[in-house]
Amino acid sequence: MTGQRPHVLVARLDNAGDVLLSGPAVRAVAAGAGRVTLLAGPAGRAAAELLPGVDAVVVFDAPWSGFAPPPVDPAAVRELVDHLAALHVDEAVVLTSFHQSPLPLALLLRMAGVARISAVSVDYPGSLLDVRHAVADDHHEVERALSLAAAVGYPLPSGDDGRLAVRRPLPTWRPFDEPYVVVHPGVSVPARAWHPGRFAALVDALADGGWRVAVTGSPAEARLTARVAGPPREGVADLGGCTDLAGLAGVLEGASVVVCGNTGPAHLAAAVGTPVVSLFAPVVPASKWAPWGVPVALLGDQSIACAGCRARTCPVPGHPCLSVVTVDAVIAELTRLGGPHPPARGGDDRARPVLQQAGAA
């Protein structure tokens, strides 16, 4: 133990957005621990490095997690076990979503000599877990993680509002001197994507209305952002591939509103306090995955018969849950949340997401 307080490993082996949603629980653990190591997957590493309360990040590409998991590599597994053993971790808190099992990682942690392991687990854990926590299925991902942390002795400390957060300072570069809107068209799952042509039409409409628009995306999304941004013109900045995650956080922080799907940058926007127009395909429930703690306009047919399908590629012709969303509907909600002017922030002191089911027409 460090100064009589434990060295705690918190694990979240998912994408950047999942790691950002674990942030309040990480801070809760950090308030009572001597040291916090966060175990993340490659896709979550940059987000893990942005979380307050994290002292070190360990990366492991788990064969049971992610959209393109690697084959089981015995050497990589042994290397992880040996590395964790060398860290002298006192206890581990394994964070998962409702459809994931913590038990493969719990086995490796047990092999590494971790004395106390806690997780939410539907499956019988045998001797792999010391604390098998139960939590209702209707909890938001943030609440789910906080519930586990509190159950093992790490409540959110007094004065912490439970919102998402990132380390400061952030890069302060801005694409415009005037107020601007961010449009982020990319998603990691095709079933969650609004059509690129709709995004392009949205950018055109905003630019024609005199609004400044920054189109953001990863290096892998540069072709998409170029299509959505259109030809070079005044008032539209194509930032595809131009920032790392911290840089993107700085761009999102400077925006009046962010327009995006259910994707990591939606949670990054929430972490810097920027309202979100969420083009939310209900392949997973918005009650669990909506941006947390900021004003949110939820667009998309949340009551469609196939809601909750968890599909990666929409099997229904026309992608009806999102194709019903019009450019005019997005602009109406964008204007309501802040328009081209900086929104008033901090007016809602609740940590729960501020959801409003917006009309699609």
C-alpha positions in Angstrom: 0.0 0.0 0.0 1.0 3.6 -0.7 1.0 5.6 2.6 -1.4 3.1 4.1 -3.8 3.7 1.3 -4.1 1.0 -1.4 -2.8 0.9 -4.9 -6.0 0.3 -6.9 -6.3 -0.8 -10.5 -9.4 0.4 -12.3 -10.1 -1.4 -15.6 -12.2 -0.3 -18.6 -11.2 -2.2 -21.7 -13.3 -0.3 -24.3 -13.4 2.7 -26.6 -12.6 6.3 -25.7 -16.2 7.1 -24.8 -16.6 4.2 -22.4 -13.4 5.3 -20.6 -14.6 8.9 -20.4 -17.9 7.6 -18.8 -15.8 5.8 -16.2 -14.2 9.1 -15.1 -16.4 10.0 -12.1 -15.9 6.4 -10.7 -12.1 6.8 -11.2 -12.2 10.1 -9.3 -14.2 8.4 -6.5 -11.5 5.6 -6.3 -8.7 8.2 -6.4 -10.1 10.1 -3.5 -9.6 7.0 -1.2 -6.6 5.3 -2.9 -2.9 5.9 -2.6 -2.4 5.3 -6.3 -4.7 4.6 -9.3 -3.6 2.6 -12.3 -6.1 2.5 -15.2 -6.0 -0.6 -17.4 -7.3 0.4 -20.8 -7.5 -1.1 -24.3 -5.6 0.6 -27.2 -8.8 2.5 -28.3 -9.2 3.9 -24.8 -5.7 4.8 -24.0 -5.8 8.5 -25.0 -9.0 9.0 -23.0 -7.5 7.2 -20.0 -4.6 9.6 -20.1 -7.0 12.6 -19.9 -8.8 11.4 -16.8 -8.2 13.2 -13.5 -7.2 10.9 -10.8 -5.2 8.5 -12.9 -1.5 8.1 -12.0 -0.5 5.6 -14.7 -2.1 3.8 -17.7 -1.5 0.2 -18.6 -2.7 -0.9 -22.1 -3.8 -4.4 -23.0 -5.6 -5.5 -26.2 -8.0 -7.9 -24.7 -9.2 -10.8 -26.9 -12.7 -10.6 -25.3 -13.3 -6.9 -25.9 -13.7 -4.5 -28.7 -15.1 -4.6 -32.2 -12.0 -6.3 -33.7 -10.5 -8.3 -30.9 -7.1 -9.9 -31.4 -6.6 -13.7 -31.2 -5.6 -15.1 -27.9 -1.8 -14.6 -27.5 -0.4 -16.6 -24.6 2.7 -14.5 -24.5 0.8 -11.2 -24.3 -1.4 -12.6 -21.5 1.7 -13.8 -19.6 3.3 -10.4 -20.1 0.2 -8.6 -18.7 0.1 -10.9 -15.7 3.8 -10.4 -15.0 3.5 -6.6 -15.4 0.5 -6.4 -13.1 2.3 -8.5 -10.5 5.3 -6.2 -10.6 3.0 -3.2 -9.9 2.0 -4.7 -6.6 -1.7 -3.8 -7.0 -3.7 -4.2 -3.8 -7.1 -4.3 -5.3 -8.9 -4.0 -8.6 -12.2 -2.5 -9.7 -13.3 -4.0 -13.1 -15.8 -1.7 -14.9 -17.9 -3.2 -17.6 -21.1 -2.5 -19.5 -24.3 -4.5 -18.8 -23.5 -7.0 -21.7 -19.9 -7.6 -20.7 -18.3 -10.2 -18.4 -15.5 -9.1 -16.0 -14.5 -12.7 -15.4 -11.7 -13.2 -18.1 -9.9 -10.2 -16.7 -10.6 -11.2 -13.1 -8.9 -14.5 -13.7 -5.7 -12.7 -15.0 -5.8 -10.3 -12.0 -6.0 -13.3 -9.7 -3.0 -14.9 -11.4 -1.2 -11.5 -10.9 -1.8 -11.8 -7.2 -4.4 -9.1 -6.8 -5.9 -9.8 -3.4 -9.3 -8.0 -3.8 -11.2 -7.9 -7.0 -14.6 -6.3 -7.5 -17.0 -6.1 -10.4 -20.7 -6.3 -11.5 -21.2 -9.8 -12.7 -24.3 -11.7 -13.8 -22.4 -14.9 -14.2 -21.3 -16.9 -11.2 -17.7 -15.8 -10.5 -16.5 -18.7 -8.4 -13.4 -17.6 -6.6 -12.6 -14.8 -9.1 -14.4 -12.0 -7.4 -14.3 -10.8 -3.8 -17.2 -8.4 -4.3 -19.9 -9.3 -6.8 -22.0 -6.2 -7.0 -25.6 -6.1 -8.3 -26.9 -3.0 -10.1 -30.2 -2.4 -11.9 -30.1 -2.6 -15.7 -31.7 0.8 -16.1 -28.7 2.7 -14.7 -26.7 5.0 -16.9 -23.1 3.8 -17.5 -21.8 6.6 -15.2 -24.2 5.6 -12.4 -23.3 1.9 -12.9 -19.6 2.6 -12.4 -20.2 4.9 -9.5 -22.4 2.3 -7.8 -19.7 -0.3 -8.0 -17.1 2.1 -6.6 -19.3 3.1 -3.7 -20.1 -0.5 -2.9 -16.4 -1.3 -2.4 -15.7 1.7 -0.3 -15.0 4.5 -2.7 -18.0 6.9 -2.7 -17.8 10.1 -4.8 -16.2 12.7 -2.4 -18.0 15.7 -1.2 -17.8 18.6 -3.6 -17.5 16.3 -6.7 -20.5 16.9 -8.9 -20.2 13.6 -10.7 -19.9 15.0 -14.1 -17.4 13.9 -16.7 -14.1 15.8 -16.7 -10.7 15.9 -18.3 -7.3 17.0 -17.2 -6.4 20.7 -17.5 -5.0 22.6 -19.1 -6.3 21.7 -22.6 -4.8 23.0 -25.9 -6.5 26.4 -26.5 -6.3 26.4 -30.3 -9.6 27.5 -31.8 -10.6 27.2 -35.5 -12.4 30.6 -35.4 -12.3 33.8 -33.3 -16.1 34.0 -33.5 -18.5 31.5 -31.9 -18.7 28.2 -33.8 -20.5 24.9 -34.0 -18.7 21.5 -34.2 -20.1 18.9 -36.6 -18.6 15.4 -35.9 -19.9 12.9 -38.5 -17.8 9.9 -37.6 -18.8 6.9 -35.5 -17.1 3.6 -34.7 -20.2 1.6 -35.4 -21.9 2.0 -38.9 -25.4 1.4 -37.4 -25.0 4.7 -35.4 -24.2 6.9 -38.4 -26.4 9.6 -39.9 -25.9 9.6 -43.6 -22.8 11.7 -44.8 -25.0 13.5 -47.3 -27.2 14.7 -44.5 -24.2 16.0 -42.6 -23.0 17.7 -45.7 -26.4 19.4 -46.2 -26.3 20.5 -42.5 -22.9 22.1 -42.9 -24.1 23.8 -46.1 -27.2 25.1 -44.4 -25.2 26.4 -41.4 -22.6 28.1 -43.6 -25.3 29.7 -45.7 -26.9 31.0 -42.6 -23.6 32.7 -41.6 -22.6 30.3 -38.9 -19.0 29.1 -38.3 -18.6 25.4 -38.5 -15.7 23.1 -37.6 -16.0 19.6 -39.0 -13.9 17.2 -36.8 -12.7 13.6 -37.2 -9.8 11.3 -36.6 -7.1 10.7 -39.3 -9.0 7.6 -40.4 -12.1 9.8 -41.0 -10.3 12.5 -43.1 -12.1 11.5 -46.3 -15.4 11.6 -44.5 -14.8 15.1 -43.0 -13.6 16.4 -46.4 -16.9 15.2 -47.9 -19.0 16.7 -45.1 -17.1 20.0 -45.1 -17.2 20.4 -48.8 -15.0 22.7 -50.9 -12.8 25.2 -49.0 -14.9 28.3 -48.1 -15.1 31.0 -45.5 -16.7 29.9 -42.3 -16.1 26.1 -42.6 -13.0 24.4 -41.2 -12.2 20.8 -42.1 -10.2 19.5 -39.0 -10.3 15.9 -40.0 -7.0 14.3 -38.7 -5.8 17.6 -37.4 -6.0 17.0 -33.6 -5.2 14.3 -31.1 -7.9 13.6 -28.4 -6.7 16.4 -26.1 -6.7 18.8 -29.1 -10.2 17.7 -30.0 -11.3 18.4 -26.4 -10.0 21.9 -26.8 -11.9 22.4 -30.0 -15.1 21.0 -28.5 -14.7 23.2 -25.4 -14.6 26.3 -27.5 -17.8 25.4 -29.4 -21.3 26.6 -28.7 -22.8 23.2 -29.5 -21.6 19.9 -30.9 -23.6 17.8 -33.4 -22.7 14.1 -33.5 -23.9 10.6 -33.1 -23.5 8.2 -30.2 -19.7 8.2 -30.2 -16.7 9.1 -28.1 -16.6 12.8 -29.0 -20.2 13.2 -27.6 -18.8 12.2 -24.2 -15.7 14.3 -24.7 -18.0 17.3 -25.4 -19.8 16.5 -22.1 -16.5 16.3 -20.3 -15.7 19.9 -21.3 -19.2 21.2 -20.7 -20.5 21.7 -24.2 -24.1 20.9 -25.1 -24.8 18.1 -27.6 -27.3 17.6 -30.4 -27.2 13.8 -30.3 -28.1 11.9 -33.5 -28.7 8.8 -31.4 -29.5 5.5 -33.1 -31.2 3.4 -30.5 -29.2 0.3 -31.1 -28.3 0.8 -27.4 -30.6 2.7 -24.9 -30.1 6.4 -24.6 -30.9 6.0 -20.9 -27.6 4.2 -20.5 -25.4 6.0 -23.1 -26.6 9.6 -23.7 -24.0 12.4 -23.0 -23.9 12.9 -19.2 -24.5 16.1 -17.3 -24.9 18.6 -20.1 -27.9 19.8 -22.1 -28.7 17.3 -24.8 -31.2 17.2 -27.6 -31.9 13.6 -28.5 -32.8 13.1 -32.2 -33.8 9.8 -33.8 -36.7 7.4 -33.4 -36.1 6.0 -29.9 -39.3 4.0 -29.9 -38.7 2.1 -33.2 -39.5 -1.6 -33.0 -35.9 -2.7 -33.4 -34.6 -0.4 -30.6 -32.0 -2.2 -28.5 -30.8 -4.5 -31.3 -27.1 -3.7 -30.6 -26.5 -4.1 -34.4 -23.2 -2.9 -35.8 -24.6 -2.6 -39.3 -28.3 -1.7 -39.6 -30.2 -4.6 -41.2 -33.3 -2.5 -42.0 -33.3 -0.9 -45.4 -33.1 2.9 -45.2 -31.8 3.0 -41.6 -35.2 4.4 -40.4 -34.3 5.3 -36.9 -31.9 8.0 -38.1 -33.2 8.7 -41.7 -36.3 10.4 -40.1 -34.0 13.1 -38.8 -34.0 16.2 -41.0 -31.5 19.0 -41.3 -34.1 21.4 -40.2 -34.7 19.4 -37.0 -31.0 19.5 -36.2 -30.8 23.2 -36.8 -33.8 23.8 -34.6 -32.3 21.9 -31.7 -28.9 23.4 -32.2 -30.4 26.8 -32.1 -32.4 26.0 -29.0 -29.3 24.7 -27.2 -27.1 27.7 -28.0 -27.2 28.6 -31.6 -24.1 30.3 -32.9 -23.7 32.1 -29.5 -21.9 30.7 -26.5 -24.4 28.8 -24.3 -24.9 29.5 -20.7 -23.0 26.7 -18.9 -23.5 25.4 -15.4 -27.1 26.3 -15.3 -28.2 22.7 -14.6 -26.6 21.4 -11.5 -27.7 17.8 -11.9 -25.3 15.1 -13.0 -28.0 13.2 -14.9 -28.1 13.8 -18.7 -30.5 16.6 -19.6 -32.5 14.7 -22.3 -35.2 16.1 -24.5 -36.8 14.0 -27.1 -36.8 16.3 -30.1 -39.2 16.0 -33.0 -37.8 14.6 -36.2 -39.8 16.7 -38.7 
